[in-house]
Amino acid sequence: MKIERIEVFVTELPVRVQRFFSSGSWDTGPQGRILGKPVLVRIHAEGVVGYGQIRPISPGHFIGDTTQSVVAAITEIYGPLMLGRKISDLESIHESFDLRLAGNPVARAVLDIALHDALGKAHGVPVHELIGGCCQPRIPLEWSVSLAEDASTMVAEAIRAVDEFGVKVLCLKAADRRGWRQDVLNFETVRKAVGDDVVIGADPNTGWSVSDSINALNSLRHFDLGYLEQPVARHDLRGLAAVRRAANGVPLMADESLFTVQDAYALAQAEAVDALCIKLYKVGGLSPARKIAAVAEATHLLLNVGGLAVQSQLEAAAAAHFYAATPARRMMGAGEFLFGLNTTAPDPLVAETDFVVRDGHVEVPRGPGLGITIDEAALARFTLRQETIR
């Protein structure tokens, strides 16, 4: 089935969400503005229609893609390259992207996800059946707790995650402007509030130095730190390795350090981490994610599957299919795409859904493709900008 046309939509998020981490904040932006809004792609291929959607995390501290740059990359470069190609030509399509416009992982990811959705629909199977089968039909979920000036605010969010949604894995944002000791205090306060049965990790989002990381680790160990995610600068592999050696068994995970399969190999060679956090929007989609997973398997690293997925059932579903197709023994932690499952606000484009959190878990969709049905009337109502490549 050959690609006939590609439609690109920038869609509104009627409920605004704002969160804080070490370098500032990100949010879904005021209504009517393009910046910070999700990009939805619709690929038409001889009667089959594939969908993908991602909200760029920019403005942000480590992803360069913005809503405007994603639309430009697709409409001006990537989209025209795809016309006339088969939806199954994933490798040659990605190669053409490499040859014409480097980087731009969000634009690549939303197209790659839409191609997988179309392929699944063409064959009448869910995406996970295309990429390895269903190893984990019921996926455990992690709640990422935003930084706050008052630890009680973090406690309230953590308690909501545990009590309302049954979540058993929390990740506390760290690198508070007041220093690592405040992070330890925040952690201790949340630990006392949720009890010992909940796994709690910490994520400074590159905001600590190596010495900060080691000092914080030594203190957090007393409160049963589950794991530490990306404490130091993304390119500081020696620093990561030093922190890992000092961790004394607390798993260390790379996030900002991992964009490409080459990054995965470099992290493994440096013995810098214990796990790699795959987020489809930063690695370029399901196709590159599978290659990174192969590097992890070959070098005995574990995987974690994260993602932004703010009010996006499509983005959360793509992450869920990848998670489901990965054996449990190769995973660390839980899936971090919970905010696309109607926890912060409902997806305005999916009027009815059974893809929601139950007892801290979610069932991978079983319908063809991503298994998510878009309300076309809602798409028309919430579209801020539309482009067509034909």
N, C-alpha and C positions, 0 to 999 in steps of 0.2 A: 504494500500500500504506500503510494507516494504522497508526499506532503504537497498540498495544493495552496494553502494559505495559512497564515498565522495571525491571530488577533492578540493584541496586547491591551490590557485594561489596568489603569490605576484606580483602586477602589477605596472608598471611604471607610473609616472605622468610626461609627457613631458614638461608641463609648471609649473615652480616652483613658489610656493606661500609662502610668509613669513609674519608672523604677530607677534605683540608684546603685552605683557600684563605684569602684575605686577612682575612676577617672572622670566621674561626673554622673550624668543621667541619660537615659534614653526614654522617649515616650512616643506615643502614636500620633502626637501632634494635634493642633486645633482643627476643627472641621473646616473643609474647603481648601486646605493647603495640601500640596502634592508631597512635600518633604515628609518622609517618615511613613508613607502609606504603602500598603502592599501592592505588588505587581502580580497580576493574574495573566496567564498565557493560555490561549485556546488554539490547539493545532488541529487542522482539518486535513484528513488523509483518506480520500475515496470512501466517504461515508462514516468513517470513524473519527471521533472527536476526543482528543486528549487534553486534560487540564493540569495545570500546575500553578502554585501560588506561593510567593515568599515575600515577607516584609523585610527589606534591608534594615540592618541594625544601625546604620549610620543615620545621624551623626553618632559616631562611636569611636572608641580608642584604637581599634585594630582592624576594622573592616572598612575598606575605602569606598565600597559601592553605596550609592544613594539611589533613591527611587528614580531620579532623573537619569543617572548614568546607566541604570539597568535598562530603562526604556530605550535610551539611545543605542546601547550596545546591541540590543535585540533588533530594533527597527532598521538600523543603519548597516550592521555588519553580520551578526549571527543569523538573523531571520532570512535574509536574501540567500545566504549560503545553503540554507536547509531546503529551500523550495526545489521540488522535483526529486528529492532523495526519499528512500524508503524509511519508514519509521523504525525499522530494525537496524539501520545503518549507524548504530550508536558510536562505534569506534571511529569510523571515517568522519562522522559529524564532529566529534570532539577533536580529531586531528585537524580538521579545517579551522576550528576555533583557534587552536594553538598557532596555526600558521598566519592567521589574519589579525587576531587581537588577543594579546596575552592578558592573563589575569581575569578580572571580572567574574569571580566565582558565583555571585548571586544570579547574574544573567544566565550563566551556563547551567546552574542548578535548576532554575525554574523551567528551562527548556528541556533538560534531561528528565525531570520528573514528569512533565507533560508527555514526553515520548514514551516513558514507561507506562503511563496511564493509558495511552492510545494502544500500545502493544498488548497490554492486559485485556483491554476491551476487544481488540481484534481476535484474540485467542479465547476469550471467554473465561479468563482466569484472573485471580488477584495478583497484584505485583509481586508479592512474596513468592509465588509459585514460579516466577520468571527468574528469580535471583537466588534460589537455593531451597525453596520450600518453607514449610512452617515448623520451625524448631521450637518456637515459643509463642503459642497462640494467646496466652495471657501475660501481659507485659507489666512488670512492676514500674512504678513511677516515682520520680524525685521532684520535690518542690524546692525551687531556688528562692531563698528569702532575701529580700532587698535590704541594703544598708539603710540605717536610720539614725538620726541624732539621738534618739532615746531607745535604749535596749527594749523597753516595754513594747514599742511598736514592732520590733522584730519578733518578740515573744507572741504578740497577738497574731501575727501572720503565721508563725510556726504552729500555734495551737489550732488555728483555722484549718491548716493543711492536714494536721493529724486527726482532729476531731470531726471535721465536716467531710473530708474526702478519704480518710483512712490511710493517708500517706505514711510510709514507714522509713523513708529516706529524705532527709533535708540537706540542703547545701546553703550555708550562711555566707553571704557576700562579706568580704573582709577588706583590709587595708583602709580602715577608718582614718580620717584626716588627723585624728588625735593620737595615732600610733598603734602599734601592734598590741599593746597592753589593753587598749579599749576593745580590740577584736577578741582577746581572750575573755574579757569581762562579758562581752555580748554572748560569746559561746557558752560560758558558764551559766549565764542567766537563762538562755534558751534550754540548755541541757536540764537544768533543775525544773523547768516548766513542763517539758514533754516527757521526762523520765528516761530510763535506761534502755527501753526497748526500741528506740528510734535511732537509726544510723544517722550521724550528723557529720558532714564534711565541711570544709572551709575553702572559699575561693577568693583570693585577693585580686584576681584579674591583673596579674603582673605588678601589683602595687607594693610588694615587699622587696627589700634587698635580701641578699643571701643571709646576712647576719640576723635580720628581722625574722626571716623564715625559720632559722634554726632556734632562735629564742622562743618564737611563738610555738613551734612544735614541742619544745621541751615543756612548755606550760600547758598546752592543749592536750597533751598525752594523758594528763590526770583526769580529763573529762571525757575520755574515750573518743578521741578524734577518729572518725571513720576513714577519711582520706583527705589529701590536700591537693587542690587543683591550681595549677599555673601560678605559683607564688611570685616568680621573678620575670624579668623581661623576656619577650618571646624568642629573641635570638641568642640569649645567654644559656647555651646548652651546658657549658661547664658549670655555671651557677646552679642549674637544675640538677646536674649530677652531684654536686656538692651537697645540696639539700637532700637529695635522695639518700646519700650515704649516711647523713645525720638523722634520717627519719626513723631508723630502728624498727622497720617493719610497717610503718604507716604508709600506705600506698600513695604514690605521687602520680598525678595525671597531667598530661599536656593538653591544653586547649588552644590558646593563642599561638603556640609554637607549631601547630599543625594545620597546614593548608593543602599540601600536596603530597603525593606518594614519595617524592624526594625528601620532604620534611620528615615523614614517617621513618624512612631509612636512616636519616641523620640522627634522629632521636634514639633509634635502636642502637646505632653504632656508638653513640656517646654514652650509652647505658644511663640515660638521663631521667627516665621515667618508668613507671610500671604499667601505665595504661595510656591509651590515646583516645581523646574525645572527638568523635566524628560528628560534625554538624553539617548537614547537607548544604546549607547556604554558604559555608566557607570552604568546602572542599570541591564544590562544583557539581554536586548531584550524586545520584545512586551509582553511576558508572565509576567515577573516581573513588567513591567510598568503598566499593568492593575491592579495588586494587590496594587501598590502604589497609583494609582488613586482611588481605593476603600477606602483606608485609608484617603486620602484627602477629599473625599466626606463625609465620616463619621465624620470627625473632622472639617468640614467647612473651609478647606483650598482650595485655587485655584491652578490651574495647569498652567505650562508653558512648552512648548515643544521645546527643543533646540537640538543641534547636530552639529557635525563638518562638515560632508558632503562636504569636499573639493573635488570638481570635481567628485562627486559620485552621479549619478542619483539613484542608488539602495538604498544608505543610506538615501538620501533625501526623496525618495518615502516611505520608511518604517516609517519615522517620520511623513510624510503627512497623511498616513493611520491612524496612531494613533491619530493625531490631528483631522482628519475628523470624527472619531468615538466618539469624546468627545463633549458634548453639550457646546455651546458658553458661557452659564452662569457660567460654571465651569472653564473657562479659564481666564488668565490674560496676557495682552500683545499680542504678536504675535509669529508666528513660526520662530525659529532661525535655519533654515537649508537652507538658501538662497544660500549659496556658492556651493551647489550641483546642482544649477539650471542654470549653464552656465553663472554665473555673473563674476567670477574671471577668469575662463578658461573653455572650453568645456570638458565634460567627454570623454576621449579618447576611452572608450569602448562602447559608445552609439552614433553611427554616426548620427542618425536622432531622434529627440524627439520633442514632443509638451509640455513637462513637463518643462515649463519655466515661468519666472515672467512676469505678465501683470498687470500694474497699481497697483503695490505693493502687489499683490496676486498671488496665484497659484491654479489651479484646481487639486483636488486629482485625480490620475490616475484611470480610470474606467475599464481597461483591467483585465483579470484573474491574480490572485496573486498580485505582486507588480505593474504590468502593465508596466514594463520596459523591453525592448528587447535588449539583449546584442549582439553586433557585434562579432561573434565568430572569424572571421579573425583578428579583432583588438585585441581580447583577446590573441590570439596566438602571435601576433606581440609585444604586450606590457608586456608579461609575463616574469618576472625576475626569478621566481622559481615556481616549481609545485610539489606537492606531492599528492599521491592517497592512500586512506584508503579503503581496500576491504577485 
